[in-house]
Each structure stands twice: as C-alpha cells, then as structure tokens.
Amino acid sequence: MRTRPLALAALLLPALVACDRPDDPGMAPTASVDTAPEFRQAHAAWVRERADALNKPDGWTRLIGLHWVEADRQRIGGGAQDDIRLAIAPPHLGELERRADGIYFTADQDAMVTVDGRPLQGEVALQPEGRDGGTQLGYDEGKGRISLIRRGDRLGLRVRHADAPARRQFAGLDFFEPDPAWRVQARFVAHPPGTTLPIANIIGDIHDTPNPGYVEFDKDGHRWRLEALGDPQQGLSLNFQDRTSGRDTYAVGRYLQTGPVADDATVVVDFNRAYNPPCAYTAYATCPLPPPGNRLAQRDANGQMVRLAVLAGEKAYAGAPH
C-alpha cells in the first residue's frame, strides 16, 4: 500500500509574511565567510555523509512499503494469499494480531524471523518507532526489516529491504554550487513559553508542535522570517518553501538544521545545507510539510508579491518516486 499525499495543492499554497523591514539597524548583516577551499571541502564532505545516510540499513532509500494495520488479524509475507503483501519477502512470514493492549507478531513455523537481531521464538509485542528505535523484525537473512509506526490514531508497518529498487537505482544528490552568500546571520526571536504550531504531514495528519520562536534575516533587499521548531539550545529546525520549489527544487519544500542559538540571540542559517525531506526519495515516507508562514513570500511596499529564490542547498532528486 503506497502512501499518497492528501490535498497537497491546498497545503502548498503560499502564505504571506508581513516583515518587510530591511533597514532595521538591529538586524545583523549577512555573514561574511571566506571562500577558501576549506568551505567547499566541508560542504562536499557533508553532502557525501548525507548520501551515505540515505543508503544505510535504516536509510530512506531502503523503504519498500508502508502498510496500515486495518484488521485484528492479518497474515504478512510476500505470497499472493497474505493480507499484507510485502514487495520483497518470502511467503507467509507470520501473523499480526491487534489486541486491546497493543500489536503482536507471531512468526510462521517455517519462517526465519529475528526480533532486534535475535531469533524470534513465539510471539512478540511490537513497540512503535521512537527515540528508543522501537521493535525491529528481521527477515531474508537480515536484508529485510519491519518496524511499527504510529501516525495519529493509525498504526502501520514500515518495511525496508537491502534490495529495494530505490536503493539499487539511487541517482545521487544534486546541490547548487556552495555559496558563502547563502550562509546568513539571522536573529532568533522567542515566542512565549508553550507556543505551538500546527504541522501537517503529507498524509494529512496535523500535530501541534512546540514552536519556540522564529528567525529573521535580510536578503535581496527584504527581511524574511521563518518559524522554527526544535530547541534553541540544541539547534533549530526550519522547514520552508521558496520560489524555486516545484521548479529547481523539491515541490513539497526543504528542511534545514541550525546550530544552537548564541547568547546574543543570533544564529547562523546556512541555506547551502538545505536538504530534501524523505518523501523526495520514497513514496512510503510521511514527511511533515512546511508551516504556511514559511513560504518565504510577502508583499512589498507597492503591494506586489515577492518571493525569495533560495539558490542554495539540495535540488530536486532526479530519481523522485512516482
């Protein structure tokens, strides 16, 4: 069962950000970064690490399915008679049972299934993916992995395999040339404690997410603002769209992580390290979408719409799923 976007067109409409104040003396100027080879070398190393992460055992290119648990008992495997039919698997791996206290899996007598790396004997309660990783079922001599995910009120099986077509056909990553001018010094403005922001994902779920504040920066004669998620002391998450979205870059938007906010409320926002969400590489991810205020769009003094084109970071993936 493929994950399909719900009402993406409505979710991706640009919203206005009324913050056109480029002459504010309180704003730090764009960061000046030496264009020495070290800058490009560091960027190239970061891109290589990102490509490697996409292809590791729990990487996004290994996904072969996302199957929602829709009945109290469902047989799992690669056979035509299985209720949850996996794209790459031997027939009849086992049976999934939904009970009042959780989801349980019992391996078929002839199947070789592991749980967290150990041979499975009897049944096991599946813990959803989380900070502790959740329960991992293995099959096909470890090449296949099954885990449980929770999205809103739904539970689903996320399935990975080393022979996934997306991994075998991985087309590599395409980035704009690194440009120090897109490494900007921004100012973090805190929201009142407890502020949240409704964040929708690509399958239509909406969650109120902690929203500690926003960052603002000057570029191309305008002041721009991005609402932030995460912890200012650890680093901020900025999910955004811009004028390149759906053209040069992934239509849904891109993600960006910062370092910790400094004591003077400044933070470096390096758009060279803007990257695509997982759903750019697989149809089986459930990516959060940028909040409506993070479209990098506003009206100028004449009432004309202007949008920032972030000509930095990752471009649209050549092997995008269909």
Contacts in CASP RR format, 6 or more apart in sequence:
PFRMAT RR
TARGET T0000
AUTHOR 0000-0000-0000
METHOD contacts of the structure
MODEL  1
MRTRPLALAALLLPALVACDRPDDPGMAPTASVDTAPEFRQAHAAWVRER
ADALNKPDGWTRLIGLHWVEADRQRIGGGAQDDIRLAIAPPHLGELERRA
DGIYFTADQDAMVTVDGRPLQGEVALQPEGRDGGTQLGYDEGKGRISLIR
RGDRLGLRVRHADAPARRQFAGLDFFEPDPAWRVQARFVAHPPGTTLPIA
NIIGDIHDTPNPGYVEFDKDGHRWRLEALGDPQQGLSLNFQDRTSGRDTY
AVGRYLQTGPVADDATVVVDFNRAYNPPCAYTAYATCPLPPPGNRLAQRD
ANGQMVRLAVLAGEKAYAGAPH
1 65 0 8 1.000
1 66 0 8 1.000
1 67 0 8 1.000
1 68 0 8 1.000
2 65 0 8 1.000
2 66 0 8 1.000
2 283 0 8 1.000
2 284 0 8 1.000
3 66 0 8 1.000
3 202 0 8 1.000
3 203 0 8 1.000
3 279 0 8 1.000
3 283 0 8 1.000
3 284 0 8 1.000
3 285 0 8 1.000
3 286 0 8 1.000
4 203 0 8 1.000
4 283 0 8 1.000
5 202 0 8 1.000
5 203 0 8 1.000
6 202 0 8 1.000
6 203 0 8 1.000
6 204 0 8 1.000
7 204 0 8 1.000
8 202 0 8 1.000
8 252 0 8 1.000
11 200 0 8 1.000
11 204 0 8 1.000
11 289 0 8 1.000
12 241 0 8 1.000
12 245 0 8 1.000
12 251 0 8 1.000
12 252 0 8 1.000
12 289 0 8 1.000
13 292 0 8 1.000
14 241 0 8 1.000
14 295 0 8 1.000
14 297 0 8 1.000
14 307 0 8 1.000
15 292 0 8 1.000
15 293 0 8 1.000
15 295 0 8 1.000
15 297 0 8 1.000
16 297 0 8 1.000
16 298 0 8 1.000
16 299 0 8 1.000
16 305 0 8 1.000
17 224 0 8 1.000
17 225 0 8 1.000
17 293 0 8 1.000
17 295 0 8 1.000
17 296 0 8 1.000
17 297 0 8 1.000
17 298 0 8 1.000
18 298 0 8 1.000
18 299 0 8 1.000
19 216 0 8 1.000
19 223 0 8 1.000
19 224 0 8 1.000
19 225 0 8 1.000
19 298 0 8 1.000
20 222 0 8 1.000
20 223 0 8 1.000
20 298 0 8 1.000
20 299 0 8 1.000
20 300 0 8 1.000
20 301 0 8 1.000
21 223 0 8 1.000
22 218 0 8 1.000
22 221 0 8 1.000
22 222 0 8 1.000
22 223 0 8 1.000
24 223 0 8 1.000
26 187 0 8 1.000
27 187 0 8 1.000
27 216 0 8 1.000
27 217 0 8 1.000
27 218 0 8 1.000
27 223 0 8 1.000
28 185 0 8 1.000
28 186 0 8 1.000
28 187 0 8 1.000
28 266 0 8 1.000
29 185 0 8 1.000
29 218 0 8 1.000
30 181 0 8 1.000
30 184 0 8 1.000
30 185 0 8 1.000
30 217 0 8 1.000
30 218 0 8 1.000
30 219 0 8 1.000
31 180 0 8 1.000
31 183 0 8 1.000
31 184 0 8 1.000
31 185 0 8 1.000
31 268 0 8 1.000
32 180 0 8 1.000
33 39 0 8 1.000
33 180 0 8 1.000
33 183 0 8 1.000
34 180 0 8 1.000
35 180 0 8 1.000
39 178 0 8 1.000
39 180 0 8 1.000
40 178 0 8 1.000
43 175 0 8 1.000
43 178 0 8 1.000
43 272 0 8 1.000
43 273 0 8 1.000
46 273 0 8 1.000
47 173 0 8 1.000
47 175 0 8 1.000
50 173 0 8 1.000
50 275 0 8 1.000
51 170 0 8 1.000
51 172 0 8 1.000
51 173 0 8 1.000
53 59 0 8 1.000
54 60 0 8 1.000
54 61 0 8 1.000
54 170 0 8 1.000
54 281 0 8 1.000
55 61 0 8 1.000
55 62 0 8 1.000
55 167 0 8 1.000
55 170 0 8 1.000
57 145 0 8 1.000
57 160 0 8 1.000
57 162 0 8 1.000
58 145 0 8 1.000
58 160 0 8 1.000
59 160 0 8 1.000
60 166 0 8 1.000
60 278 0 8 1.000
60 281 0 8 1.000
60 282 0 8 1.000
60 285 0 8 1.000
61 164 0 8 1.000
61 166 0 8 1.000
61 167 0 8 1.000
61 170 0 8 1.000
61 281 0 8 1.000
61 282 0 8 1.000
62 145 0 8 1.000
62 160 0 8 1.000
62 161 0 8 1.000
62 162 0 8 1.000
62 164 0 8 1.000
62 166 0 8 1.000
62 167 0 8 1.000
63 158 0 8 1.000
63 159 0 8 1.000
63 160 0 8 1.000
63 164 0 8 1.000
63 166 0 8 1.000
63 282 0 8 1.000
63 284 0 8 1.000
63 285 0 8 1.000
64 86 0 8 1.000
64 87 0 8 1.000
64 88 0 8 1.000
64 159 0 8 1.000
64 160 0 8 1.000
64 161 0 8 1.000
64 164 0 8 1.000
64 165 0 8 1.000
64 284 0 8 1.000
65 86 0 8 1.000
65 87 0 8 1.000
65 157 0 8 1.000
65 158 0 8 1.000
65 159 0 8 1.000
65 284 0 8 1.000
66 149 0 8 1.000
66 156 0 8 1.000
66 157 0 8 1.000
66 158 0 8 1.000
66 159 0 8 1.000
66 284 0 8 1.000
66 285 0 8 1.000
66 286 0 8 1.000
67 84 0 8 1.000
67 86 0 8 1.000
67 156 0 8 1.000
67 157 0 8 1.000
67 159 0 8 1.000
68 154 0 8 1.000
68 155 0 8 1.000
68 156 0 8 1.000
69 96 0 8 1.000
69 98 0 8 1.000
69 103 0 8 1.000
69 154 0 8 1.000
69 155 0 8 1.000
69 156 0 8 1.000
69 157 0 8 1.000
71 83 0 8 1.000
71 98 0 8 1.000
72 97 0 8 1.000
72 98 0 8 1.000
72 99 0 8 1.000
73 95 0 8 1.000
73 96 0 8 1.000
73 97 0 8 1.000
73 98 0 8 1.000
74 83 0 8 1.000
74 84 0 8 1.000
74 95 0 8 1.000
74 96 0 8 1.000
75 81 0 8 1.000
75 82 0 8 1.000
75 83 0 8 1.000
75 84 0 8 1.000
75 92 0 8 1.000
75 94 0 8 1.000
75 95 0 8 1.000
75 96 0 8 1.000
76 82 0 8 1.000
76 83 0 8 1.000
76 84 0 8 1.000
76 86 0 8 1.000
76 89 0 8 1.000
76 93 0 8 1.000
76 94 0 8 1.000
76 95 0 8 1.000
76 96 0 8 1.000
76 105 0 8 1.000
76 146 0 8 1.000
76 157 0 8 1.000
77 84 0 8 1.000
77 85 0 8 1.000
77 86 0 8 1.000
77 89 0 8 1.000
77 90 0 8 1.000
77 91 0 8 1.000
77 92 0 8 1.000
77 93 0 8 1.000
77 94 0 8 1.000
78 85 0 8 1.000
78 86 0 8 1.000
78 87 0 8 1.000
78 88 0 8 1.000
78 89 0 8 1.000
78 90 0 8 1.000
78 91 0 8 1.000
78 92 0 8 1.000
78 93 0 8 1.000
79 85 0 8 1.000
79 89 0 8 1.000
79 91 0 8 1.000
79 92 0 8 1.000
80 91 0 8 1.000
81 91 0 8 1.000
81 92 0 8 1.000
82 91 0 8 1.000
82 92 0 8 1.000
82 93 0 8 1.000
84 96 0 8 1.000
84 157 0 8 1.000
86 93 0 8 1.000
86 159 0 8 1.000
87 159 0 8 1.000
87 161 0 8 1.000
88 140 0 8 1.000
88 144 0 8 1.000
88 161 0 8 1.000
88 163 0 8 1.000
88 164 0 8 1.000
89 139 0 8 1.000
89 140 0 8 1.000
89 144 0 8 1.000
89 159 0 8 1.000
89 161 0 8 1.000
90 111 0 8 1.000
90 139 0 8 1.000
90 140 0 8 1.000
92 108 0 8 1.000
92 110 0 8 1.000
92 111 0 8 1.000
93 107 0 8 1.000
93 108 0 8 1.000
93 111 0 8 1.000
93 113 0 8 1.000
93 139 0 8 1.000
94 105 0 8 1.000
94 106 0 8 1.000
94 107 0 8 1.000
94 108 0 8 1.000
94 111 0 8 1.000
94 113 0 8 1.000
95 105 0 8 1.000
95 106 0 8 1.000
95 108 0 8 1.000
96 103 0 8 1.000
96 104 0 8 1.000
96 105 0 8 1.000
96 157 0 8 1.000
97 103 0 8 1.000
97 104 0 8 1.000
97 105 0 8 1.000
97 106 0 8 1.000
97 123 0 8 1.000
98 155 0 8 1.000
101 125 0 8 1.000
102 125 0 8 1.000
102 126 0 8 1.000
103 125 0 8 1.000
103 126 0 8 1.000
103 148 0 8 1.000
103 155 0 8 1.000
104 123 0 8 1.000
104 124 0 8 1.000
104 125 0 8 1.000
104 126 0 8 1.000
105 120 0 8 1.000
105 123 0 8 1.000
105 124 0 8 1.000
105 126 0 8 1.000
105 137 0 8 1.000
106 122 0 8 1.000
106 123 0 8 1.000
106 124 0 8 1.000
107 113 0 8 1.000
107 120 0 8 1.000
107 122 0 8 1.000
111 139 0 8 1.000
112 119 0 8 1.000
112 139 0 8 1.000
112 141 0 8 1.000
113 119 0 8 1.000
113 120 0 8 1.000
113 137 0 8 1.000
113 138 0 8 1.000
113 139 0 8 1.000
114 120 0 8 1.000
114 137 0 8 1.000
114 138 0 8 1.000
114 139 0 8 1.000
114 142 0 8 1.000
115 124 0 8 1.000
115 135 0 8 1.000
115 136 0 8 1.000
115 137 0 8 1.000
115 138 0 8 1.000
116 135 0 8 1.000
116 136 0 8 1.000
117 136 0 8 1.000
117 138 0 8 1.000
120 137 0 8 1.000
124 135 0 8 1.000
124 137 0 8 1.000
125 135 0 8 1.000
126 134 0 8 1.000
126 135 0 8 1.000
126 137 0 8 1.000
126 147 0 8 1.000
126 148 0 8 1.000
127 134 0 8 1.000
127 135 0 8 1.000
127 148 0 8 1.000
128 134 0 8 1.000
128 147 0 8 1.000
128 148 0 8 1.000
128 149 0 8 1.000
128 150 0 8 1.000
128 155 0 8 1.000
129 147 0 8 1.000
129 148 0 8 1.000
129 149 0 8 1.000
129 150 0 8 1.000
129 158 0 8 1.000
133 147 0 8 1.000
134 147 0 8 1.000
134 148 0 8 1.000
135 147 0 8 1.000
135 148 0 8 1.000
136 145 0 8 1.000
136 146 0 8 1.000
136 147 0 8 1.000
137 145 0 8 1.000
137 146 0 8 1.000
137 147 0 8 1.000
138 144 0 8 1.000
138 145 0 8 1.000
138 146 0 8 1.000
139 145 0 8 1.000
139 146 0 8 1.000
140 161 0 8 1.000
142 162 0 8 1.000
143 161 0 8 1.000
143 162 0 8 1.000
143 163 0 8 1.000
144 159 0 8 1.000
144 160 0 8 1.000
144 161 0 8 1.000
144 162 0 8 1.000
145 159 0 8 1.000
145 160 0 8 1.000
145 161 0 8 1.000
146 157 0 8 1.000
146 158 0 8 1.000
146 159 0 8 1.000
146 160 0 8 1.000
147 157 0 8 1.000
147 158 0 8 1.000
148 155 0 8 1.000
148 156 0 8 1.000
148 157 0 8 1.000
148 158 0 8 1.000
149 155 0 8 1.000
149 156 0 8 1.000
149 157 0 8 1.000
149 158 0 8 1.000
149 286 0 8 1.000
150 156 0 8 1.000
151 201 0 8 1.000
151 203 0 8 1.000
151 205 0 8 1.000
151 286 0 8 1.000
152 205 0 8 1.000
152 207 0 8 1.000
158 284 0 8 1.000
159 284 0 8 1.000
166 281 0 8 1.000
166 282 0 8 1.000
166 321 0 8 1.000
169 319 0 8 1.000
171 317 0 8 1.000
171 318 0 8 1.000
171 319 0 8 1.000
172 317 0 8 1.000
172 318 0 8 1.000
173 314 0 8 1.000
173 317 0 8 1.000
174 314 0 8 1.000
174 315 0 8 1.000
174 316 0 8 1.000
174 317 0 8 1.000
174 318 0 8 1.000
175 272 0 8 1.000
175 313 0 8 1.000
175 314 0 8 1.000
175 315 0 8 1.000
176 272 0 8 1.000
176 311 0 8 1.000
176 312 0 8 1.000
176 313 0 8 1.000
176 315 0 8 1.000
178 272 0 8 1.000
178 312 0 8 1.000
179 272 0 8 1.000
179 311 0 8 1.000
179 312 0 8 1.000
182 270 0 8 1.000
182 271 0 8 1.000
182 272 0 8 1.000
182 310 0 8 1.000
182 311 0 8 1.000
182 312 0 8 1.000
182 313 0 8 1.000
183 268 0 8 1.000
183 269 0 8 1.000
183 270 0 8 1.000
183 271 0 8 1.000
183 272 0 8 1.000
184 217 0 8 1.000
184 218 0 8 1.000
184 219 0 8 1.000
184 268 0 8 1.000
184 269 0 8 1.000
184 270 0 8 1.000
184 271 0 8 1.000
185 217 0 8 1.000
185 266 0 8 1.000
185 267 0 8 1.000
185 268 0 8 1.000
185 269 0 8 1.000
186 215 0 8 1.000
186 216 0 8 1.000
186 217 0 8 1.000
186 266 0 8 1.000
186 267 0 8 1.000
186 268 0 8 1.000
186 269 0 8 1.000
187 215 0 8 1.000
187 216 0 8 1.000
187 217 0 8 1.000
187 265 0 8 1.000
187 266 0 8 1.000
187 267 0 8 1.000
188 213 0 8 1.000
188 214 0 8 1.000
188 215 0 8 1.000
188 228 0 8 1.000
188 232 0 8 1.000
188 236 0 8 1.000
188 261 0 8 1.000
188 265 0 8 1.000
188 266 0 8 1.000
188 267 0 8 1.000
189 213 0 8 1.000
189 214 0 8 1.000
189 215 0 8 1.000
189 216 0 8 1.000
189 265 0 8 1.000
190 212 0 8 1.000
190 213 0 8 1.000
190 232 0 8 1.000
190 265 0 8 1.000
191 211 0 8 1.000
191 212 0 8 1.000
191 213 0 8 1.000
191 214 0 8 1.000
194 210 0 8 1.000
195 210 0 8 1.000
195 211 0 8 1.000
195 212 0 8 1.000
195 213 0 8 1.000
196 208 0 8 1.000
196 209 0 8 1.000
196 210 0 8 1.000
196 211 0 8 1.000
197 208 0 8 1.000
197 209 0 8 1.000
197 210 0 8 1.000
197 211 0 8 1.000
197 227 0 8 1.000
197 229 0 8 1.000
197 291 0 8 1.000
198 206 0 8 1.000
198 207 0 8 1.000
198 208 0 8 1.000
198 209 0 8 1.000
198 291 0 8 1.000
199 206 0 8 1.000
199 207 0 8 1.000
199 208 0 8 1.000
199 209 0 8 1.000
199 229 0 8 1.000
199 288 0 8 1.000
199 289 0 8 1.000
199 291 0 8 1.000
200 206 0 8 1.000
200 288 0 8 1.000
200 289 0 8 1.000
201 207 0 8 1.000
201 286 0 8 1.000
201 287 0 8 1.000
201 288 0 8 1.000
201 289 0 8 1.000
202 252 0 8 1.000
202 279 0 8 1.000
202 285 0 8 1.000
202 286 0 8 1.000
202 287 0 8 1.000
202 288 0 8 1.000
202 289 0 8 1.000
203 286 0 8 1.000
205 286 0 8 1.000
209 229 0 8 1.000
209 288 0 8 1.000
210 229 0 8 1.000
210 230 0 8 1.000
211 227 0 8 1.000
211 228 0 8 1.000
211 229 0 8 1.000
212 228 0 8 1.000
212 229 0 8 1.000
212 230 0 8 1.000
212 231 0 8 1.000
212 232 0 8 1.000
212 236 0 8 1.000
213 227 0 8 1.000
213 228 0 8 1.000
213 232 0 8 1.000
214 225 0 8 1.000
214 226 0 8 1.000
214 227 0 8 1.000
214 228 0 8 1.000
215 225 0 8 1.000
215 226 0 8 1.000
215 228 0 8 1.000
215 236 0 8 1.000
215 238 0 8 1.000
215 258 0 8 1.000
215 267 0 8 1.000
215 269 0 8 1.000
216 223 0 8 1.000
216 224 0 8 1.000
216 225 0 8 1.000
216 226 0 8 1.000
217 223 0 8 1.000
217 224 0 8 1.000
217 269 0 8 1.000
218 224 0 8 1.000
219 308 0 8 1.000
220 308 0 8 1.000
222 298 0 8 1.000
222 300 0 8 1.000
222 306 0 8 1.000
222 308 0 8 1.000
224 296 0 8 1.000
224 298 0 8 1.000
224 308 0 8 1.000
225 293 0 8 1.000
226 238 0 8 1.000
226 240 0 8 1.000
226 269 0 8 1.000
226 294 0 8 1.000
226 296 0 8 1.000
227 291 0 8 1.000
227 293 0 8 1.000
227 294 0 8 1.000
228 236 0 8 1.000
228 237 0 8 1.000
228 238 0 8 1.000
229 236 0 8 1.000
229 237 0 8 1.000
229 238 0 8 1.000
229 239 0 8 1.000
230 236 0 8 1.000
230 237 0 8 1.000
232 260 0 8 1.000
232 261 0 8 1.000
232 267 0 8 1.000
233 260 0 8 1.000
233 261 0 8 1.000
234 259 0 8 1.000
234 260 0 8 1.000
235 257 0 8 1.000
235 258 0 8 1.000
235 259 0 8 1.000
235 260 0 8 1.000
235 261 0 8 1.000
235 267 0 8 1.000
236 257 0 8 1.000
236 258 0 8 1.000
236 259 0 8 1.000
236 261 0 8 1.000
236 267 0 8 1.000
237 255 0 8 1.000
237 256 0 8 1.000
237 257 0 8 1.000
238 255 0 8 1.000
238 256 0 8 1.000
238 257 0 8 1.000
238 258 0 8 1.000
238 269 0 8 1.000
238 294 0 8 1.000
239 253 0 8 1.000
239 254 0 8 1.000
239 255 0 8 1.000
239 256 0 8 1.000
239 277 0 8 1.000
239 288 0 8 1.000
239 289 0 8 1.000
239 290 0 8 1.000
239 291 0 8 1.000
239 294 0 8 1.000
240 253 0 8 1.000
240 254 0 8 1.000
240 256 0 8 1.000
240 274 0 8 1.000
240 290 0 8 1.000
240 294 0 8 1.000
240 295 0 8 1.000
240 296 0 8 1.000
240 310 0 8 1.000
241 252 0 8 1.000
241 253 0 8 1.000
241 254 0 8 1.000
241 290 0 8 1.000
241 294 0 8 1.000
241 295 0 8 1.000
241 296 0 8 1.000
242 249 0 8 1.000
242 295 0 8 1.000
242 296 0 8 1.000
242 307 0 8 1.000
242 308 0 8 1.000
242 309 0 8 1.000
242 310 0 8 1.000
243 296 0 8 1.000
243 307 0 8 1.000
243 308 0 8 1.000
243 309 0 8 1.000
243 310 0 8 1.000
244 309 0 8 1.000
244 310 0 8 1.000
244 311 0 8 1.000
245 251 0 8 1.000
245 252 0 8 1.000
245 253 0 8 1.000
245 254 0 8 1.000
246 316 0 8 1.000
248 311 0 8 1.000
248 315 0 8 1.000
248 316 0 8 1.000
249 276 0 8 1.000
249 310 0 8 1.000
249 313 0 8 1.000
249 314 0 8 1.000
249 315 0 8 1.000
249 316 0 8 1.000
250 276 0 8 1.000
250 277 0 8 1.000
250 280 0 8 1.000
250 314 0 8 1.000
250 316 0 8 1.000
250 317 0 8 1.000
250 320 0 8 1.000
251 316 0 8 1.000
252 277 0 8 1.000
252 279 0 8 1.000
252 280 0 8 1.000
252 287 0 8 1.000
252 289 0 8 1.000
252 290 0 8 1.000
253 276 0 8 1.000
253 277 0 8 1.000
253 289 0 8 1.000
253 290 0 8 1.000
254 274 0 8 1.000
254 275 0 8 1.000
254 276 0 8 1.000
254 277 0 8 1.000
254 310 0 8 1.000
254 313 0 8 1.000
254 314 0 8 1.000
255 274 0 8 1.000
255 275 0 8 1.000
255 276 0 8 1.000
255 277 0 8 1.000
256 269 0 8 1.000
256 270 0 8 1.000
256 271 0 8 1.000
256 273 0 8 1.000
256 274 0 8 1.000
256 275 0 8 1.000
257 273 0 8 1.000
258 267 0 8 1.000
258 268 0 8 1.000
258 269 0 8 1.000
258 270 0 8 1.000
259 267 0 8 1.000
259 268 0 8 1.000
260 267 0 8 1.000
261 267 0 8 1.000
271 310 0 8 1.000
271 312 0 8 1.000
271 313 0 8 1.000
272 312 0 8 1.000
272 313 0 8 1.000
273 313 0 8 1.000
274 310 0 8 1.000
274 312 0 8 1.000
274 313 0 8 1.000
274 314 0 8 1.000
275 313 0 8 1.000
275 314 0 8 1.000
276 314 0 8 1.000
276 316 0 8 1.000
276 317 0 8 1.000
277 285 0 8 1.000
277 287 0 8 1.000
277 288 0 8 1.000
278 285 0 8 1.000
278 287 0 8 1.000
279 285 0 8 1.000
279 286 0 8 1.000
279 287 0 8 1.000
279 321 0 8 1.000
280 316 0 8 1.000
280 317 0 8 1.000
280 320 0 8 1.000
281 317 0 8 1.000
281 319 0 8 1.000
281 320 0 8 1.000
281 321 0 8 1.000
282 321 0 8 1.000
283 321 0 8 1.000
283 322 0 8 1.000
295 307 0 8 1.000
296 307 0 8 1.000
296 308 0 8 1.000
296 310 0 8 1.000
297 305 0 8 1.000
297 306 0 8 1.000
297 307 0 8 1.000
297 308 0 8 1.000
298 305 0 8 1.000
298 306 0 8 1.000
299 305 0 8 1.000
299 306 0 8 1.000
300 306 0 8 1.000
END
